[in-house]
Amino acid sequence: MAKVNVLNKIKSINKLIIYVGILATVVCIATSSKAYTLKSFSFLPSDTSCRHPTLVGRRTNDAGIKPTVELVINKIQQQLDRMRNYPHESLHQSKHASFLADILGLVESVNQSLPQSQEIPQENMPENHLQEPAEYFLTEEIRKYIRIKPNRLGKQNFMGANGTFTSVGHACFAMKDEVEAFMDYDIGDICNDDWKLAQKLMVHGCEPLPRRRCYSRAPQLYTRPRPINESLWTLPDDRNVRWSSYRCKNFTCLASNVTRKGFFKCADCFNLVDHELPRWIEPMYQNPSFNLTSDFLIAEVLGLKSGEIRIGLDFSVGTGTFAARMREQNVTIVTATINLGAPFSEMIALRGLIPLYLTVNQRLPFFDNTLDLIHTTRFLDGWIDLVLLDFVLYDWDRVLRPGGLLWIDSFFCLKDDLDDYLQVFRMLRYKKHKWIVVPKFDKNDEREVFFSAVLEKPPRPFR
């Protein structure tokens, strides 16, 4: 009879071991399915055209696995407790008990790695947060970046959120192959030399780009930057730039402009002495025969709000000369630009100024009513769509403080389009300090004009 009882116990233990094995298989399949689901392969388009499928993915099944794992842990624990009640257990039972203890430790470690089901209560989450845009991509690093990161303590943080919600620009889904190439790297290794790919993504609307877990490439031999009293008006050391993706391979080539390399609107921006040094200090006449210019001088503009202009933004294509001149007037200017054919961002930084790597697609990263001045030149011109210009100007209005100045510097467009553009600027209902329209002579094309203005944001008190 005792022998029969022992055999029954052994059978029950064997069944439990089989259940544990099945559970381990299910957990492995469920965990790997989070990384690569059949759904990921079923609806992805074969090209990068602007086809955006409905990104309603399945919710993670961790919440369903965890109760099952905890149930198995309890059953194993109960069986071990019963086996300890037999003082004269057989060698066979002792081995089974040891085996079950090892299995219990493994299952408990799996259970600890699963998130708590109450970490992000679904009833407190907006409906769009329950969707899985990460399922659209195949590269695991971009999937990990996009997924919601629940707080470890299962509580709301000081910002009132149950997790961190990282995002990418919506256009990233139309450029899936490029995004996955950008995020294809070894974690903790040196990033690829792919800034040009990143900028292509940004220009085409994939902004903000995802963060990466690799070290950005730097020049092979980075030298000490020059002190600020020298760096503002001296070409930087060529060794402080990675030139691999530029036609010119040094600053002398860019400054000489013999080959007309770089962005055509700023072909002379690297010529600090002859071209940049007099800008905004002396009037620049396109044609000496006509005493006409669209340029306003810095001293004139600062004199409109004496002592009030302290911080601002220059949203232009250039090498930071406007910020350099403003620095000499104790005004701090952040320069927003991108590297269109030349190292504009590197040049600005090496001059001791602050570059903001940003496209016109992106909302400005400043809080409301904080800047004293916004200046723009050589960028928002007659190429820009009127609706886009409207969005840009309203965003600039958002960050300008009441009484702040908007300096539109040499905006050029066709005469036929001038009234349409001027109407957009008039809709801001700013106070006009300066407003001028002059012919554009540089191409001997009478159809083009320059428009410049200095406008003041009204107070607009709350009603």
C-alpha positions as CSV (number, residue, x, y, z in Angstrom):
1,M,0.0,0.0,0.0
2,A,2.8,2.4,0.9
3,K,4.5,1.6,-2.4
4,V,1.3,2.5,-4.3
5,N,1.2,5.9,-2.4
6,V,4.7,6.6,-3.4
7,L,4.0,5.8,-7.0
8,N,1.0,8.1,-7.0
9,K,3.1,10.9,-5.6
10,I,5.7,10.4,-8.2
11,K,3.1,10.5,-11.0
12,S,1.7,13.7,-9.6
13,I,5.2,15.2,-9.5
14,N,5.8,14.1,-13.1
15,K,2.5,15.8,-14.2
16,L,3.6,19.0,-12.4
17,I,6.9,18.9,-14.2
18,I,5.1,18.4,-17.5
19,Y,2.9,21.4,-16.8
20,V,5.9,23.5,-15.9
21,G,7.6,22.6,-19.1
22,I,4.5,23.5,-21.1
23,L,4.3,26.8,-19.2
24,A,8.0,27.6,-20.0
25,T,7.3,26.9,-23.7
26,V,4.3,29.2,-23.7
27,V,6.2,32.0,-21.9
28,C,9.1,31.7,-24.4
29,I,6.7,31.9,-27.4
30,A,4.8,34.8,-25.9
31,T,7.9,36.7,-25.1
32,S,9.4,36.3,-28.6
33,S,6.1,37.1,-30.2
34,K,6.4,40.6,-28.7
35,A,9.5,41.1,-30.8
36,Y,8.4,39.7,-34.1
37,T,4.7,39.0,-34.6
38,L,3.2,37.6,-37.8
39,K,1.2,40.8,-37.9
40,S,4.4,42.7,-38.4
41,F,5.0,40.9,-41.6
42,S,1.5,40.9,-42.9
43,F,0.6,44.5,-43.5
44,L,3.9,46.2,-44.2
45,P,4.0,47.9,-47.6
46,S,6.9,47.0,-49.9
47,D,7.7,50.7,-50.7
48,T,8.1,53.9,-48.7
49,S,5.2,55.8,-50.3
50,C,2.9,57.7,-48.0
51,R,0.6,54.8,-47.1
52,H,-0.2,54.8,-43.5
53,P,-2.0,51.7,-42.3
54,T,-4.2,51.7,-39.3
55,L,-1.7,51.1,-36.5
56,V,-4.0,49.3,-34.2
57,G,-1.8,46.5,-32.9
58,R,-2.5,43.9,-30.3
59,R,-1.9,44.8,-26.7
60,T,1.0,43.1,-25.0
61,N,0.0,39.8,-23.4
62,D,2.3,40.1,-20.4
63,A,-0.8,40.9,-18.2
64,G,-2.3,37.5,-19.2
65,I,0.8,35.5,-18.7
66,K,1.6,36.8,-15.2
67,P,-1.4,35.3,-13.4
68,T,-0.7,31.9,-15.0
69,V,2.9,32.0,-13.9
70,E,1.9,33.0,-10.3
71,L,-0.6,30.1,-10.2
72,V,2.2,27.6,-11.2
73,I,4.5,29.0,-8.6
74,N,1.9,28.5,-5.9
75,K,1.3,24.9,-7.1
76,I,5.0,24.1,-7.0
77,Q,5.4,25.6,-3.6
78,Q,2.4,23.6,-2.3
79,Q,3.9,20.4,-3.7
80,L,7.3,21.1,-2.1
81,D,5.6,21.8,1.3
82,R,3.8,18.5,1.1
83,M,7.0,16.6,0.3
84,R,8.8,18.2,3.3
85,N,6.1,16.7,5.5
86,Y,7.4,13.2,4.8
87,P,10.4,12.6,7.2
88,H,11.4,9.3,5.6
89,E,11.3,10.4,1.9
90,S,12.9,8.1,-0.6
91,L,16.0,9.1,-2.6
92,H,13.7,9.3,-5.7
93,Q,11.5,11.8,-3.9
94,S,14.5,13.8,-2.7
95,K,15.8,14.2,-6.3
96,H,12.3,15.4,-7.4
97,A,12.1,17.9,-4.6
98,S,15.5,19.3,-5.6
99,F,14.5,19.5,-9.2
100,L,11.2,21.2,-8.4
101,A,13.1,23.8,-6.3
102,D,15.3,24.6,-9.2
103,I,12.3,24.9,-11.5
104,L,10.6,27.2,-8.9
105,G,13.6,29.5,-8.9
106,L,13.6,29.8,-12.7
107,V,9.9,30.4,-12.9
108,E,10.1,33.1,-10.2
109,S,12.8,34.9,-12.1
110,V,10.6,34.9,-15.2
111,N,7.7,36.2,-13.0
112,Q,9.9,39.1,-11.8
113,S,10.8,40.1,-15.3
114,L,7.1,40.5,-16.3
115,P,5.6,43.9,-15.6
116,Q,2.9,44.3,-13.0
117,S,-0.5,44.2,-14.6
118,Q,-1.6,47.3,-12.7
119,E,1.3,49.5,-13.8
120,I,-0.6,51.2,-16.6
121,P,-4.3,50.8,-15.9
122,Q,-6.0,50.7,-19.3
123,E,-9.0,52.7,-18.1
124,N,-6.7,55.6,-17.3
125,M,-5.0,55.5,-20.7
126,P,-6.2,57.4,-23.8
127,E,-7.5,55.1,-26.5
128,N,-4.6,55.9,-28.9
129,H,-2.1,54.8,-26.2
130,L,-3.6,51.3,-26.4
131,Q,-2.5,51.1,-30.0
132,E,0.9,49.6,-31.0
133,P,2.7,51.8,-33.6
134,A,5.8,49.9,-32.7
135,E,4.4,46.9,-34.5
136,Y,4.9,48.7,-37.8
137,F,8.7,48.3,-37.6
138,L,10.8,45.2,-37.8
139,T,14.1,46.6,-36.3
140,E,13.9,45.7,-32.6
141,E,15.6,48.9,-31.4
142,I,13.0,51.2,-32.9
143,R,10.3,49.0,-31.5
144,K,11.7,49.2,-28.1
145,Y,12.0,53.0,-28.4
146,I,8.4,53.6,-29.4
147,R,6.7,51.3,-26.9
148,I,5.4,52.8,-23.7
149,K,7.8,52.6,-20.8
150,P,5.8,51.9,-17.6
151,N,7.1,53.3,-14.3
152,R,8.9,50.7,-12.3
153,L,7.0,51.4,-9.1
154,G,3.6,51.1,-10.8
155,K,2.6,54.6,-9.8
156,Q,2.1,57.9,-11.4
157,N,5.3,60.0,-11.5
158,F,5.5,63.6,-10.5
159,M,4.2,64.6,-13.9
160,G,1.0,62.6,-13.4
161,A,1.9,59.9,-16.0
162,N,2.0,56.1,-15.4
163,G,4.7,55.7,-18.0
164,T,6.9,57.4,-20.5
165,F,5.6,57.9,-24.0
166,T,8.3,58.3,-26.6
167,S,7.3,59.2,-30.1
168,V,8.6,59.8,-33.7
169,G,7.2,62.0,-36.4
170,H,4.3,60.6,-38.3
171,A,6.2,60.8,-41.6
172,C,8.6,58.2,-40.2
173,F,6.0,55.5,-41.0
174,A,6.2,56.5,-44.7
175,M,10.0,56.1,-44.6
176,K,10.1,52.8,-42.7
177,D,13.3,51.5,-44.5
178,E,15.2,54.7,-43.8
179,V,14.1,54.8,-40.2
180,E,15.1,51.1,-39.7
181,A,18.5,51.8,-41.3
182,F,19.0,54.7,-38.9
183,M,18.1,52.5,-35.9
184,D,20.2,49.5,-37.0
185,Y,23.3,49.6,-34.8
186,D,25.0,47.8,-32.0
187,I,24.0,49.1,-28.6
188,G,26.9,50.8,-26.8
189,D,29.0,50.9,-30.0
190,I,29.9,53.8,-32.3
191,C,27.0,55.0,-34.4
192,N,27.3,54.9,-38.2
193,D,28.4,58.0,-40.0
194,D,24.8,58.6,-41.1
195,W,23.9,62.2,-40.2
196,K,23.0,62.8,-43.8
197,L,20.4,60.0,-43.5
198,A,19.1,61.6,-40.3
199,Q,18.8,65.0,-41.9
200,K,17.0,63.5,-44.9
201,L,14.4,62.0,-42.5
202,M,14.0,65.3,-40.7
203,V,13.5,67.3,-43.9
204,H,10.9,64.9,-45.1
205,G,8.9,65.2,-41.8
206,C,10.3,62.4,-39.7
207,E,10.9,64.7,-36.8
208,P,11.5,64.3,-34.0
209,L,13.9,61.4,-34.7
210,P,14.2,58.6,-32.1
211,R,17.0,58.7,-29.6
212,R,19.7,56.1,-30.1
213,R,21.8,54.0,-27.8
214,C,25.1,54.4,-29.6
215,Y,28.0,56.9,-29.4
216,S,28.0,59.6,-32.0
217,R,31.0,59.8,-34.3
218,A,33.4,62.6,-33.7
219,P,36.4,63.9,-35.8
220,Q,39.4,61.7,-35.5
221,L,41.5,64.5,-34.0
222,Y,39.5,67.1,-32.3
223,T,41.5,70.2,-31.3
224,R,40.9,72.8,-28.6
225,P,38.4,75.4,-29.8
226,R,39.7,79.0,-30.0
227,P,38.8,81.4,-27.1
228,I,35.6,83.4,-27.7
229,N,37.5,86.7,-28.4
230,E,39.1,84.9,-31.4
231,S,36.5,82.4,-32.5
232,L,33.8,84.8,-33.6
233,W,35.6,86.1,-36.7
234,T,38.2,83.4,-37.4
235,L,37.7,80.3,-39.5
236,P,37.7,77.2,-37.3
237,D,40.3,74.4,-37.4
238,D,39.4,72.0,-40.2
239,R,40.1,69.0,-38.0
240,N,37.1,69.7,-35.8
241,V,34.6,68.7,-38.6
242,R,33.8,65.3,-40.2
243,W,34.0,66.2,-43.9
244,S,33.0,62.8,-45.3
245,S,29.6,63.9,-46.6
246,Y,30.5,67.3,-47.9
247,R,32.0,68.3,-51.3
248,C,34.4,70.8,-49.8
249,K,36.8,69.2,-47.4
250,N,37.9,72.3,-45.5
251,F,36.7,75.8,-44.5
252,T,39.1,77.5,-46.9
253,C,37.3,75.8,-49.8
254,L,33.9,77.0,-48.5
255,A,35.2,80.5,-47.9
256,S,36.8,80.9,-51.3
257,N,33.6,79.7,-53.0
258,V,35.5,79.0,-56.2
259,T,33.6,75.8,-56.9
260,R,30.3,77.3,-55.7
261,K,30.0,74.4,-53.2
262,G,27.4,74.4,-50.5
263,F,24.0,75.9,-50.2
264,F,23.4,78.5,-53.0
265,K,21.6,81.0,-50.7
266,C,24.6,81.1,-48.4
267,A,27.5,80.7,-50.8
268,D,29.5,83.4,-49.1
269,C,28.5,82.7,-45.5
270,F,31.9,81.2,-44.7
271,N,33.7,84.3,-46.0
272,L,33.8,85.9,-42.6
273,V,36.0,88.9,-43.4
274,D,34.8,90.2,-46.8
275,H,31.1,89.1,-46.7
276,E,30.0,88.5,-43.1
277,L,31.9,91.1,-41.1
278,P,29.9,94.2,-42.3
279,R,26.5,92.6,-42.2
280,W,23.9,94.5,-40.1
281,I,26.6,97.0,-39.2
282,E,26.8,98.8,-42.6
283,P,24.0,99.1,-45.2
284,M,24.4,96.7,-48.1
285,Y,23.2,98.1,-51.4
286,Q,22.5,95.6,-54.2
287,N,23.0,98.2,-56.9
288,P,25.1,101.3,-56.1
289,S,23.1,103.2,-58.7
290,F,20.1,103.0,-56.5
291,N,20.1,104.0,-52.9
292,L,17.8,101.2,-51.9
293,T,18.4,98.4,-49.4
294,S,16.2,95.9,-47.6
295,D,18.7,95.7,-44.7
296,F,18.1,97.2,-41.3
297,L,21.0,97.7,-39.0
298,I,21.2,96.1,-35.6
299,A,21.7,99.4,-33.8
300,E,18.5,100.7,-35.3
301,V,16.4,97.7,-34.3
302,L,17.8,97.5,-30.8
303,G,17.2,101.2,-30.4
304,L,13.4,100.5,-30.8
305,K,13.4,98.7,-27.5
306,S,16.4,100.0,-25.7
307,G,17.6,97.6,-23.0
308,E,14.7,95.2,-23.5
309,I,16.2,92.8,-26.1
310,R,18.2,90.1,-24.2
311,I,17.4,86.7,-25.7
312,G,16.2,85.6,-29.1
313,L,16.1,83.1,-32.0
314,D,17.7,83.5,-35.5
315,F,15.8,81.1,-37.8
316,S,17.9,81.4,-40.9
317,V,20.4,79.8,-43.2
318,G,23.8,81.0,-42.1
319,T,27.0,80.5,-40.1
320,G,25.9,82.5,-37.0
321,T,27.0,86.0,-38.0
322,F,23.7,87.5,-36.8
323,A,24.2,85.8,-33.4
324,A,27.8,86.9,-33.3
325,R,26.9,90.6,-33.9
326,M,24.2,90.3,-31.2
327,R,26.6,88.8,-28.8
328,E,28.7,91.9,-29.1
329,Q,25.6,93.8,-28.0
330,N,25.2,91.5,-25.0
331,V,22.2,89.8,-26.6
332,T,22.0,85.9,-26.6
333,I,20.8,84.5,-29.8
334,V,20.2,80.8,-30.6
335,T,20.6,80.0,-34.3
336,A,18.3,77.4,-35.8
337,T,19.6,75.8,-39.0
338,I,20.4,72.6,-40.7
339,N,23.4,71.4,-42.7
340,L,22.4,72.0,-46.3
341,G,25.5,71.1,-48.2
342,A,27.9,72.5,-45.7
343,P,28.7,72.2,-42.0
344,F,26.6,75.2,-40.8
345,S,25.9,73.7,-37.4
346,E,29.5,72.9,-36.7
347,M,30.6,76.3,-37.9
348,I,28.2,78.1,-35.5
349,A,29.3,76.0,-32.6
350,L,33.0,76.5,-33.3
351,R,32.5,80.2,-33.4
352,G,31.3,79.9,-29.8
353,L,27.6,80.3,-30.5
354,I,24.6,78.0,-30.0
355,P,23.3,76.0,-33.0
356,L,19.7,74.6,-32.8
357,Y,19.4,71.7,-35.3
358,L,15.8,72.1,-36.4
359,T,13.7,72.1,-39.5
360,V,10.7,74.3,-40.4
361,N,8.6,71.2,-39.9
362,Q,9.1,71.2,-36.1
363,R,7.3,73.2,-33.3
364,L,9.8,75.5,-31.6
365,P,11.2,73.9,-28.3
366,F,10.5,77.1,-26.3
367,F,7.8,77.9,-23.8
368,D,5.1,80.5,-24.5
369,N,5.9,84.2,-24.3
370,T,9.7,83.8,-23.5
371,L,11.7,85.3,-26.3
372,D,12.5,89.0,-26.9
373,L,13.3,88.7,-30.6
374,I,12.9,86.4,-33.6
375,H,15.0,87.1,-36.7
376,T,14.8,85.3,-40.0
377,T,16.6,85.8,-43.3
378,R,17.3,83.7,-46.5
379,F,14.9,81.0,-45.4
380,L,11.2,81.9,-45.3
381,D,11.0,83.1,-48.9
382,G,8.6,82.8,-51.9
383,W,9.0,79.0,-52.0
384,I,6.9,78.5,-48.8
385,D,3.3,77.4,-48.8
386,L,1.0,80.1,-47.4
387,V,-0.7,77.6,-45.0
388,L,2.7,76.4,-43.7
389,L,3.8,80.0,-43.3
390,D,0.7,80.7,-41.3
391,F,1.5,77.8,-38.9
392,V,5.1,79.0,-38.6
393,L,4.2,82.5,-37.8
394,Y,1.6,81.5,-35.2
395,D,4.3,79.3,-33.5
396,W,6.7,82.3,-33.5
397,D,4.0,84.4,-32.0
398,R,3.5,81.8,-29.3
399,V,7.1,82.0,-28.1
400,L,7.5,85.8,-28.5
401,R,6.7,87.7,-25.4
402,P,4.3,90.7,-25.5
403,G,6.4,93.6,-26.8
404,G,8.8,91.2,-28.4
405,L,10.1,92.0,-32.0
406,L,9.7,89.9,-35.1
407,W,12.4,90.9,-37.6
408,I,11.6,89.7,-41.2
409,D,14.9,90.3,-43.0
410,S,15.0,90.4,-46.9
411,F,12.1,88.0,-47.6
412,F,12.0,87.7,-51.4
413,C,9.2,86.5,-53.6
414,L,7.6,87.3,-57.0
415,K,5.7,90.6,-57.3
416,D,2.6,88.6,-58.2
417,D,2.8,86.8,-54.9
418,L,3.7,89.7,-52.7
419,D,0.2,90.7,-51.7
420,D,-0.6,87.2,-50.6
421,Y,2.5,87.0,-48.4
422,L,2.0,90.5,-47.0
423,Q,-1.5,89.6,-46.0
424,V,-0.2,86.7,-43.9
425,F,2.1,89.0,-42.0
426,R,-0.6,91.6,-41.6
427,M,-2.9,89.0,-40.0
428,L,-0.7,89.0,-37.0
429,R,-1.8,92.5,-36.2
430,Y,1.6,93.5,-35.0
431,K,2.7,97.1,-34.5
432,K,4.8,98.2,-37.5
433,H,8.1,99.7,-36.6
434,K,9.8,99.2,-40.0
435,W,8.2,98.0,-43.3
436,I,9.8,98.2,-46.7
437,V,9.5,96.6,-50.2
438,V,12.4,97.1,-52.7
439,P,13.2,95.6,-56.1
440,K,15.6,92.6,-56.1
441,F,18.5,93.5,-58.4
442,D,20.9,90.6,-58.0
443,K,19.5,88.5,-60.9
444,N,18.3,91.4,-63.1
445,D,14.8,89.9,-62.8
446,E,12.2,92.6,-62.4
447,R,9.6,90.1,-61.3
448,E,11.2,89.6,-57.8
449,V,11.2,91.9,-54.8
450,F,12.6,92.0,-51.3
451,F,10.4,92.6,-48.2
452,S,11.7,93.5,-44.8
453,A,9.9,94.5,-41.6
454,V,10.3,94.9,-37.8
455,L,7.1,94.2,-36.1
456,E,6.1,94.3,-32.4
457,K,3.9,91.7,-30.8
458,P,0.9,93.3,-29.0
459,P,0.1,92.6,-25.4
460,R,-3.3,90.9,-26.0
461,P,-4.4,90.9,-22.3
462,F,-6.8,88.2,-21.2
463,R,-10.4,89.0,-21.6
